[in-house]
Amino acid sequence: MEKKLQTSQAVAAHRKWRERLEKAIETGSSEFKPSVVRQDNQCEFGKWLHDEVSAELTQTAEFQQIKQLHVAFHQQAGHILEIALQGQKEEARHLLGSQGNFVKLSEGLVAKLKEWHFNNQDQATLAKSNGQDHMRAILEARASALAKVAETQPAKASRSWSLLWRTKPTASPPNTCTKCSPCAMSRPCRAPPASSSA
């Protein structure tokens, strides 16, 4: 799955843990085992972090920070769950409350996930490592195809240039003549000179 989907789902899923732990404290029971909760690779996000993230992305500082926070979050959640299941309600409430480490870890993890969700720096890292040549080849192929269209259909080329460069059709594309309508030619214009009526 892609990063943005995983991070948004992880934020929602990890916020639910507070409710689960509160319920376990009150009832003394849980559908989850503390030994499983302590493992950071058992939730869907943890499985994705461990198994599906590209090697390039795992090298980023953001990934490493999130992974560390995720491990610490699950360790603390598992510890609180274990105490709650042992019937130590006051101790579990204290650890889950504002004075405990759980709130700091939870808020830190959620904040980092949101930051990572909207951060494009890791995409830039990936583009540098394996995408620049691919993108260059795509752009060169498009420019070549557009030049061929320009030779045979100048009006269509003008519109194509505007789509390629995200400009208005009236703007002249780069390297075009100004003697005639924008023709997207990178060679001297073959259009006859405009006749001036004097």
MARZAZA-548069 format. One line per 10 residues: for each residue x, y, z of N, C-alpha, C. Coordinates in nm, 4 decimals, always signed. Example, Ala and Ser with C-alpha at 12.3 -4.5 7.8 and 13.67 -1.06 7.14 Angstrom:
<atoms>
+1.3190 -0.5690 +0.7800 +1.2300 -0.4500 +0.7800 +1.3200 -0.3300 +0.7800; +1.2850 -0.2250 +0.7080 +1.3670 -0.1060 +0.7140 +1.2900 +0.0030 +0.7870
</atoms>
This chain:
<atoms>
+0.0846 -0.1187 +0.0000 +0.0000 +0.0000 +0.0000 +0.0884 +0.1240 +0.0000; +0.0333 +0.2310 -0.0460 +0.1136 +0.3510 -0.0519 +0.1227 +0.4184 +0.0847; +0.2230 +0.5030 +0.0986 +0.2552 +0.5668 +0.2257 +0.1407 +0.6503 +0.2807; +0.0786 +0.7320 +0.1977 -0.0265 +0.8215 +0.2475 -0.1447 +0.7445 +0.3053; -0.1854 +0.6390 +0.2389 -0.2956 +0.5573 +0.2886 -0.2573 +0.4904 +0.4202; -0.1383 +0.4342 +0.4242 -0.0932 +0.3661 +0.5458 -0.0825 +0.4616 +0.6639; -0.0278 +0.5802 +0.6414 -0.0116 +0.6735 +0.7531 -0.1459 +0.7227 +0.8047; -0.2405 +0.7499 +0.7155 -0.3716 +0.7967 +0.7623 -0.4444 +0.6867 +0.8384; -0.4334 +0.5626 +0.7930 -0.4954 +0.4512 +0.8642 -0.4257 +0.4263 +0.9973; -0.2948 +0.4433 +1.0006 -0.2193 +0.4218 +1.1240 -0.2568 +0.5235 +1.2302
-0.2784 +0.6480 +1.1908 -0.3198 +0.7509 +1.2868 -0.4499 +0.7093 +1.3536; -0.5480 +0.6697 +1.2739 -0.6779 +0.6291 +1.3285 -0.6656 +0.5051 +1.4160; -0.5917 +0.4058 +1.3707 -0.5792 +0.2799 +1.4442 -0.5067 +0.2982 +1.5773; -0.4028 +0.3802 +1.5798 -0.3266 +0.3966 +1.7028 -0.3970 +0.4883 +1.8019; -0.4839 +0.5726 +1.7533 -0.5658 +0.6528 +1.8458 -0.6669 +0.5652 +1.9198; -0.7095 +0.4569 +1.8580 -0.8068 +0.3665 +1.9208 -0.7479 +0.2936 +2.0416; -0.6160 +0.2858 +2.0483 -0.5553 +0.2122 +2.1572 -0.5863 +0.2724 +2.2939; -0.6005 +0.4004 +2.3017 -0.6349 +0.4623 +2.4310 -0.7692 +0.4079 +2.4801; -0.8683 +0.4031 +2.3892 -1.0000 +0.3504 +2.4254 -0.9900 +0.2030 +2.4657; -0.9139 +0.1256 +2.3914 -0.8984 -0.0167 +2.4222 -0.8361 -0.0368 +2.5600
-0.7351 +0.0445 +2.5889 -0.6678 +0.0320 +2.7185 -0.7591 +0.0767 +2.8327; -0.8352 +0.1834 +2.8109 -0.9305 +0.2279 +2.9136 -1.0335 +0.1195 +2.9422; -1.0801 +0.0558 +2.8382 -1.1776 -0.0528 +2.8543 -1.1156 -0.1706 +2.9299; -0.9923 -0.2038 +2.8969 -0.9235 -0.3135 +2.9656 -0.9028 -0.2818 +3.1136; -0.8747 -0.1565 +3.1443 -0.8573 -0.1159 +3.2837 -0.9883 -0.1333 +3.3600; -1.0977 -0.0908 +3.2992 -1.2288 -0.0984 +3.3661 -1.2799 -0.2409 +3.3792; -1.2632 -0.3208 +3.2745 -1.3209 -0.4565 +3.2750 -1.2248 -0.5642 +3.3228; -1.0961 -0.5364 +3.3153 -0.9979 -0.6378 +3.3522 -0.9791 -0.7439 +3.2456; -1.0313 -0.7191 +3.1269 -1.0164 -0.8153 +3.0178 -0.9936 -0.7422 +2.8857; -0.9431 -0.8172 +2.7880 -0.9167 -0.7607 +2.6557 -0.9108 -0.8734 +2.5542
-0.9459 -0.8418 +2.4322 -0.9339 -0.9401 +2.3249 -0.7888 -0.9538 +2.2788; -0.7037 -0.8629 +2.3239 -0.5632 -0.8621 +2.2835 -0.4751 -0.9170 +2.3956; -0.3657 -0.9799 +2.3562 -0.2676 -1.0302 +2.4520 -0.1538 -0.9286 +2.4622; -0.1093 -0.8989 +2.5834 +0.0007 -0.8028 +2.5990 +0.1256 -0.8401 +2.5193; +0.1566 -0.9691 +2.5120 +0.2772 -1.0113 +2.4388 +0.2672 -0.9795 +2.2896; +0.1465 -0.9831 +2.2353 +0.1262 -0.9501 +2.0932 +0.1255 -0.7987 +2.0740; +0.0610 -0.7272 +2.1655 +0.0534 -0.5810 +2.1556 +0.1925 -0.5195 +2.1614; +0.2822 -0.5799 +2.2381 +0.4188 -0.5278 +2.2508 +0.4977 -0.5366 +2.1203; +0.4575 -0.6210 +2.0308 +0.5298 -0.6397 +1.9048 +0.4843 -0.5350 +1.8035; +0.5766 -0.4590 +1.7527 +0.5427 -0.3505 +1.6600 +0.5144 -0.3985 +1.5183
+0.5290 -0.5267 +1.4919 +0.5046 -0.5770 +1.3566 +0.3754 -0.6584 +1.3473; +0.2850 -0.6435 +1.4428 +0.1603 -0.7190 +1.4424 +0.0411 -0.6378 +1.3927; +0.0438 -0.5065 +1.4084 -0.0651 -0.4240 +1.3540 -0.0430 -0.4068 +1.2038; -0.1459 -0.3617 +1.1332 -0.1353 -0.3471 +0.9870 -0.0235 -0.2504 +0.9481; -0.0131 -0.1392 +1.0202 +0.0908 -0.0421 +0.9903 +0.2290 -0.1020 +1.0152; +0.2435 -0.1758 +1.1252 +0.3713 -0.2393 +1.1556 +0.4114 -0.3420 +1.0510; +0.3146 -0.4169 +1.0020 +0.3432 -0.5138 +0.8953 +0.3923 -0.4417 +0.7705; +0.3267 -0.3293 +0.7402 +0.3676 -0.2508 +0.6238 +0.5093 -0.1955 +0.6434; +0.5363 -0.1409 +0.7641 +0.6690 -0.0856 +0.7928 +0.7783 -0.1909 +0.7765; +0.7499 -0.3113 +0.8237 +0.8515 -0.4166 +0.8226 +0.8651 -0.4874 +0.6883
+0.7558 -0.4990 +0.6146 +0.7582 -0.5860 +0.4974 +0.7429 -0.5184 +0.3617; +0.6799 -0.4021 +0.3568 +0.6438 -0.3478 +0.2259 +0.7098 -0.2156 +0.1892; +0.7732 -0.1496 +0.2829 +0.8357 -0.0202 +0.2534 +0.9606 -0.0435 +0.1698; +0.9787 +0.0404 +0.0681 +1.0949 +0.0256 -0.0203 +1.2244 +0.0485 +0.0566; +1.3309 -0.0109 +0.0070 +1.4623 +0.0017 +0.0709 +1.5072 +0.1471 +0.0767; +1.4777 +0.2238 -0.0287 +1.5164 +0.3650 -0.0308 +1.4453 +0.4434 +0.0787; +1.3171 +0.4150 +0.0980 +1.2381 +0.4878 +0.1979 +1.2825 +0.4530 +0.3394; +1.3265 +0.3310 +0.3611 +1.3713 +0.2916 +0.4953 +1.4984 +0.3643 +0.5366; +1.5684 +0.4231 +0.4413 +1.6920 +0.4943 +0.4716 +1.6687 +0.6386 +0.5149; +1.5438 +0.6870 +0.5038 +1.5167 +0.8264 +0.5399 +1.5096 +0.8428 +0.6914
+1.5429 +0.9621 +0.7374 +1.5386 +0.9923 +0.8811 +1.3956 +0.9835 +0.9341; +1.2998 +1.0266 +0.8537 +1.1594 +1.0227 +0.8968 +1.1153 +0.8800 +0.9248; +1.1516 +0.7882 +0.8374 +1.1158 +0.6480 +0.8560 +1.1752 +0.5952 +0.9857; +1.3010 +0.6234 +1.0090 +1.3682 +0.5734 +1.1291 +1.3031 +0.6287 +1.2561; +1.2669 +0.7563 +1.2554 +1.2014 +0.8165 +1.3721 +1.0650 +0.7532 +1.3966; +0.9894 +0.7334 +1.2912 +0.8561 +0.6742 +1.3055 +0.8675 +0.5297 +1.3544; +0.9628 +0.4582 +1.3026 +0.9791 +0.3192 +1.3449 +1.0130 +0.3122 +1.4940; +1.1021 +0.3996 +1.5402 +1.1374 +0.4019 +1.6828 +1.0173 +0.4388 +1.7698; +0.9432 +0.5406 +1.7283 +0.8231 +0.5799 +1.8038 +0.7194 +0.4679 +1.8052; +0.7060 +0.4002 +1.6932 +0.6091 +0.2916 +1.6817 +0.6455 +0.1762 +1.7757
+0.7718 +0.1417 +1.7817 +0.8185 +0.0365 +1.8726 +0.7888 +0.0770 +2.0171; +0.8268 +0.1997 +2.0543 +0.8059 +0.2470 +2.1917 +0.6571 +0.2523 +2.2268; +0.5749 +0.2954 +2.1308 +0.4295 +0.3010 +2.1527 +0.3756 +0.1624 +2.1866; +0.4120 +0.0624 +2.1070 +0.3609 -0.0728 +2.1300 +0.4160 -0.1327 +2.2592; +0.5394 -0.1028 +2.2925 +0.5949 -0.1509 +2.4193 +0.5138 -0.0961 +2.5370; +0.4861 +0.0331 +2.5318 +0.4119 +0.0968 +2.6410 +0.2672 +0.0480 +2.6451; +0.2025 +0.0355 +2.5305 +0.0641 -0.0127 +2.5260 +0.0562 -0.1559 +2.5799; +0.1508 -0.2400 +2.5435 +0.1536 -0.3775 +2.5938 +0.1754 -0.3823 +2.7441; +0.2605 -0.2949 +2.7939 +0.2880 -0.2885 +2.9375 +0.1624 -0.2458 +3.0146; +0.0946 -0.1428 +2.9680 -0.0280 -0.0956 +3.0332 -0.1349 -0.2041 +3.0283
-0.1487 -0.2701 +2.9151 -0.2476 -0.3769 +2.9026 -0.2180 -0.4898 +3.0013; -0.0925 -0.5266 +3.0145 -0.0553 -0.6328 +3.1078 -0.0917 -0.5946 +3.2516; -0.0611 -0.4730 +3.2900 -0.0938 -0.4260 +3.4254 -0.2452 -0.4226 +3.4462; -0.3171 -0.3784 +3.3456 -0.4639 -0.3719 +3.3549 -0.5231 -0.5111 +3.3714; -0.4711 -0.6082 +3.2988 -0.5227 -0.7450 +3.3066 -0.4867 -0.8122 +3.4397; -0.3856 -0.7602 +3.5060 -0.3481 -0.8118 +3.6379 -0.4328 -0.7483 +3.7485; -0.5194 -0.6542 +3.7088 -0.6073 -0.5903 +3.8057 -0.5483 -0.4686 +3.8746; -0.4359 -0.4203 +3.8290 -0.3718 -0.3024 +3.8883 -0.4245 -0.1756 +3.8202; -0.5511 -0.1451 +3.8510 -0.6204 -0.0365 +3.7814 -0.5543 +0.0993 +3.8027; -0.5187 +0.1305 +3.9261 -0.4615 +0.2633 +3.9541 -0.3284 +0.2844 +3.8814
-0.2433 +0.1842 +3.8854 -0.1146 +0.1933 +3.8156 -0.1361 +0.2068 +3.6645; -0.2292 +0.1290 +3.6101 -0.2583 +0.1351 +3.4662 -0.3149 +0.2720 +3.4288; -0.4049 +0.3252 +3.5119 -0.4608 +0.4599 +3.4862 -0.3518 +0.5658 +3.4891; -0.2612 +0.5519 +3.5851 -0.1512 +0.6481 +3.5957 -0.0646 +0.6453 +3.4691; -0.0302 +0.5258 +3.4225 +0.0522 +0.5130 +3.3015 -0.0206 +0.5628 +3.1767; -0.1519 +0.5466 +3.1752 -0.2317 +0.5898 +3.0600 -0.2629 +0.7386 +3.0649; -0.2589 +0.7970 +3.1840 -0.2946 +0.9385 +3.2029 -0.1895 +1.0342 +3.1515; -0.2165 +1.1610 +3.1734 -0.1302 +1.2672 +3.1206 +0.0102 +1.2645 +3.1796; +0.0271 +1.2074 +3.2992 +0.1601 +1.1984 +3.3606 +0.2405 +1.0798 +3.3077; +0.1718 +0.9872 +3.2452 +0.2391 +0.8675 +3.1949 +0.3038 +0.8904 +3.0599
+0.3851 +0.7947 +3.0199 +0.4597 +0.8027 +2.8947 +0.3725 +0.7725 +2.7734; +0.2590 +0.7032 +2.7937 +0.1751 +0.6624 +2.6816 +0.1248 +0.7830 +2.6020; +0.0787 +0.8858 +2.6711 +0.0250 +1.0046 +2.6031 +0.1335 +1.0706 +2.5180; +0.2522 +1.0833 +2.5736 +0.3625 +1.1459 +2.4987 +0.3986 +1.0632 +2.3749; +0.4066 +0.9310 +2.3945 +0.4397 +0.8438 +2.2810 +0.3300 +0.8470 +2.1752; +0.2057 +0.8409 +2.2193 +0.0931 +0.8414 +2.1261 +0.0879 +0.9711 +2.0466; +0.0971 +1.0840 +2.1168 +0.0937 +1.2134 +2.0484 +0.2143 +1.2310 +1.9569; +0.3310 +1.1859 +2.0016 +0.4516 +1.1957 +1.9195 +0.4407 +1.1121 +1.7933; +0.3889 +0.9901 +1.8083 +0.3732 +0.9021 +1.6919 +0.2726 +0.9611 +1.5933; +0.1592 +1.0055 +1.6432 +0.0566 +1.0628 +1.5550 +0.1100 +1.1871 +1.4838
+0.1804 +1.2726 +1.5567 +0.2363 +1.3943 +1.4947 +0.3370 +1.3589 +1.3857; +0.4245 +1.2625 +1.4133 +0.5241 +1.2218 +1.3126 +0.4584 +1.1567 +1.1914; +0.3540 +1.0764 +1.2172 +0.2828 +1.0134 +1.1055 +0.2185 +1.1197 +1.0166; +0.1577 +1.2203 +1.0782 +0.0955 +1.3276 +0.9993 +0.2014 +1.4051 +0.9217; +0.3124 +1.4327 +0.9855 +0.4212 +1.5049 +0.9181 +0.4727 +1.4238 +0.8000; +0.4922 +1.2952 +0.8209 +0.5419 +1.2059 +0.7157 +0.4399 +1.1933 +0.6038; +0.3130 +1.1933 +0.6405 +0.2042 +1.1820 +0.5427 +0.2116 +1.2961 +0.4409; +0.2407 +1.4167 +0.4893 +0.2418 +1.5334 +0.4013 +0.3800 +1.5712 +0.3519; +0.4817 +1.4952 +0.3890 +0.6176 +1.5272 +0.3504 +0.6505 +1.4641 +0.2161; +0.6978 +1.5453 +0.1243 +0.7353 +1.4937 -0.0075 +0.8856 +1.4767 -0.0216
+0.9598 +1.5031 +0.0864 +1.1050 +1.4927 +0.0787 +1.1479 +1.3501 +0.0479; +1.0777 +1.2524 +0.1070 +1.1156 +1.1145 +0.0789 +1.0877 +1.0795 -0.0663; +0.9850 +1.1391 -0.1252 +0.9591 +1.1167 -0.2665 +1.0693 +1.1788 -0.3511; +1.1198 +1.2932 -0.3063 +1.2298 +1.3563 -0.3780 +1.3541 +1.2690 -0.3700; +1.3761 +1.2073 -0.2548 +1.4892 +1.1165 -0.2393 +1.4772 +0.9994 -0.3353; +1.3559 +0.9439 -0.3440 +1.3336 +0.8329 -0.4365 +1.3532 +0.8770 -0.5810; +1.3056 +0.9962 -0.6138 +1.3191 +1.0452 -0.7507 +1.4659 +1.0611 -0.7880; +1.5450 +1.1103 -0.6935 +1.6870 +1.1265 -0.7200 +1.7539 +0.9918 -0.7416; +1.7135 +0.8950 -0.6604 +1.7835 +0.7668 -0.6666 +1.7465 +0.6833 -0.7877; +1.6182 +0.6845 -0.8296 +1.5845 +0.5956 -0.9399 +1.4851 +0.6525 -1.0401
+1.4430 +0.7749 -1.0251 +1.3397 +0.8244 -1.1132 +1.3795 +0.9337 -1.2097; +1.4942 +0.9967 -1.1887 +1.5303 +1.1086 -1.2751 +1.5502 +1.0655 -1.4194; +1.6200 +0.9585 -1.4396 +1.6439 +0.9117 -1.5758 +1.5137 +0.8730 -1.6437; +1.4263 +0.8099 -1.5698 +1.2964 +0.7692 -1.6237 +1.2145 +0.8923 -1.6636; +1.2109 +0.9919 -1.5772 +1.1352 +1.1134 -1.6064 +1.1956 +1.1875 -1.7254; +1.3260 +1.1936 -1.7324 +1.3917 +1.2599 -1.8440 +1.3544 +1.1910 -1.9757; +1.3538 +1.0580 -1.9762 +1.3191 +0.9823 -2.0964 +1.1749 +1.0089 -2.1387; +1.0850 +1.0172 -2.0408 +0.9443 +1.0473 -2.0716 +0.9316 +1.1851 -2.1340; +0.9957 +1.2845 -2.0736 +0.9865 +1.4211 -2.1260 +1.0499 +1.4331 -2.2647; +1.1605 +1.3664 -2.2870 +1.2236 +1.3698 -2.4190 +1.1351 +1.3050 -2.5241
+1.0705 +1.1945 -2.4889 +0.9804 +1.1273 -2.5826 +0.8613 +1.2168 -2.6155; +0.8077 +1.2836 -2.5140 +0.6946 +1.3744 -2.5370 +0.7354 +1.4915 -2.6264; +0.8523 +1.5488 -2.5998 +0.8991 +1.6611 -2.6806 +0.9226 +1.6181 -2.8250; +0.9772 +1.4994 -2.8445 +1.0019 +1.4478 -2.9788 +0.8698 +1.4271 -3.0535; +0.7729 +1.3678 -2.9843 +0.6421 +1.3454 -3.0469 +0.5755 +1.4783 -3.0793; +0.5897 +1.5740 -2.9942 +0.5292 +1.7052 -3.0157 +0.5954 +1.7765 -3.1338; +0.7247 +1.7617 -3.1471 +0.7942 +1.8232 -3.2604 +0.7450 +1.7638 -3.3923; +0.7184 +1.6334 -3.3945 +0.6666 +1.5693 -3.5154 +0.5269 +1.6205 -3.5489; +0.4451 +1.6369 -3.4445 +0.3099 +1.6905 -3.4660 +0.3188 +1.8327 -3.5178; +0.4127 +1.9093 -3.4654 +0.4271 +2.0498 -3.5046 +0.4609 +2.0627 -3.6536
+0.5355 +1.9682 -3.7055 +0.5721 +1.9738 -3.8465 +0.4519 +1.9502 -3.9363; +0.3614 +1.8669 -3.8922 +0.2473 +1.8328 -3.9775 +0.1193 +1.9079 -3.9425; +0.1026 +1.9453 -3.8155 -0.0211 +2.0111 -3.7717 +0.0116 +2.1239 -3.6728; +0.0503 +2.2405 -3.7236 +0.0919 +2.3500 -3.6346 -0.0155 +2.3927 -3.5338; -0.1422 +2.3940 -3.5712 -0.2475 +2.4373 -3.4779 -0.2585 +2.3392 -3.3617; -0.2509 +2.2107 -3.3933 -0.2598 +2.1094 -3.2880 -0.1372 +2.1167 -3.1971; -0.0236 +2.1475 -3.2522 +0.0992 +2.1573 -3.1737 +0.0903 +2.2693 -3.0720; +0.0290 +2.3810 -3.1112 +0.0144 +2.4920 -3.0178 -0.0619 +2.4484 -2.8939; -0.1718 +2.3762 -2.9149 -0.2513 +2.3274 -2.8011 -0.1723 +2.2244 -2.7205; -0.0977 +2.1380 -2.7888 -0.0188 +2.0357 -2.7196 +0.0888 +2.0986 -2.6324
+0.1547 +2.2036 -2.6856 +0.2555 +2.2721 -2.6048 +0.1927 +2.3320 -2.4802; +0.0730 +2.3870 -2.4957 +0.0092 +2.4487 -2.3797 -0.0219 +2.3445 -2.2734; -0.0569 +2.2227 -2.3155 -0.0824 +2.1166 -2.2173 +0.0471 +2.0694 -2.1529; +0.1516 +2.0567 -2.2344 +0.2794 +2.0104 -2.1822 +0.3373 +2.1083 -2.0814; +0.3312 +2.2364 -2.1129 +0.3917 +2.3377 -2.0260 +0.2909 +2.4004 -1.9309; +0.1661 +2.3552 -1.9328 +0.0597 +2.4040 -1.8448 +0.0439 +2.5564 -1.8568; +0.0427 +2.5998 -1.9816 +0.0242 +2.7425 -2.0078 -0.1017 +2.7619 -2.0887; -0.1384 +2.8859 -2.1069 -0.2525 +2.9173 -2.1918 -0.2124 +2.8946 -2.3373; -0.3055 +2.8538 -2.4229 -0.2713 +2.8276 -2.5621 -0.2110 +2.9471 -2.6348; -0.2346 +3.0665 -2.5860 -0.1821 +3.1841 -2.6552 -0.0344 +3.2057 -2.6275
+0.0194 +3.1432 -2.5235 +0.1602 +3.1614 -2.4911 +0.2467 +3.0868 -2.5913; +0.3572 +3.1478 -2.6309 +0.4484 +3.0821 -2.7232 +0.5309 +2.9802 -2.6484; +0.5390 +2.8578 -2.6993 +0.6234 +2.7582 -2.6355 +0.7702 +2.7944 -2.6539; +0.8568 +2.7355 -2.5772 +0.9990 +2.7664 -2.5907 +1.0512 +2.7330 -2.7298; +1.1484 +2.8086 -2.7756 +1.2170 +2.7858 -2.9035 +1.1216 +2.7889 -3.0235; +1.0270 +2.8774 -3.0248 +0.9370 +2.8864 -3.1396 +0.9568 +3.0204 -3.2075; +0.9143 +3.0220 -3.3304 +0.9255 +3.1475 -3.4021 +0.8094 +3.2376 -3.3627; +0.8230 +3.3624 -3.3910 +0.7149 +3.4561 -3.3620 +0.6613 +3.5180 -3.4913; +0.7076 +3.4675 -3.6045 +0.6612 +3.5205 -3.7319 +0.5206 +3.4717 -3.7637; +0.4889 +3.3518 -3.7209 +0.3571 +3.2965 -3.7473 +0.2970 +3.2506 -3.6139
+0.1848 +3.1847 -3.6206 +0.1260 +3.1350 -3.4957 +0.2234 +3.0371 -3.4319; +0.2189 +3.0247 -3.3003 +0.3159 +2.9347 -3.2348 +0.3126 +2.7969 -3.2988; +0.4273 +2.7582 -3.3535 +0.4307 +2.6329 -3.4274 +0.5172 +2.5275 -3.3613; +0.5775 +2.5580 -3.2484 +0.6584 +2.4630 -3.1733 +0.7790 +2.4134 -3.2504; +0.8249 +2.4913 -3.3461 +0.9418 +2.4520 -3.4235 +1.0675 +2.4979 -3.3509; +1.1640 +2.4101 -3.3469 +1.2918 +2.4501 -3.2890 +1.3920 +2.4802 -3.4001; +1.3425 +2.4845 -3.5207 +1.4267 +2.5182 -3.6355 +1.3745 +2.6500 -3.6941; +1.4469 +2.7094 -3.7865 +1.3999 +2.8354 -3.8452 +1.2622 +2.8189 -3.9080; +1.1833 +2.9216 -3.8989 +1.0459 +2.9185 -3.9485 +1.0452 +2.9062 -4.1012; +0.9555 +2.8199 -4.1525 +0.9399 +2.8036 -4.2962 +0.8208 +2.8803 -4.3488
+0.7510 +2.9458 -4.2595 +0.6333 +3.0189 -4.3024 +0.6743 +3.1369 -4.3881; +0.5945 +3.1666 -4.4900 +0.6292 +3.2822 -4.5750 +0.6173 +3.4094 -4.4923; +0.6977 +3.5073 -4.5223 +0.6895 +3.6320 -4.4485 +0.5509 +3.6923 -4.4620; +0.5078 +3.7544 -4.3564 +0.3744 +3.8160 -4.3572 +0.3772 +3.9315 -4.4538; +0.2733 +3.9358 -4.5417 +0.2679 +4.0458 -4.6370 +0.2079 +4.1662 -4.5678; +0.2745 +4.2769 -4.5894 +0.2236 +4.3990 -4.5249 +0.1529 +4.4819 -4.6308; +0.0347 +4.5221 -4.6012 -0.0394 +4.6063 -4.6939 -0.0166 +4.7498 -4.6549; +0.0546 +4.8223 -4.7439 +0.0865 +4.9626 -4.7160 +0.0067 +5.0557 -4.7983
</atoms>
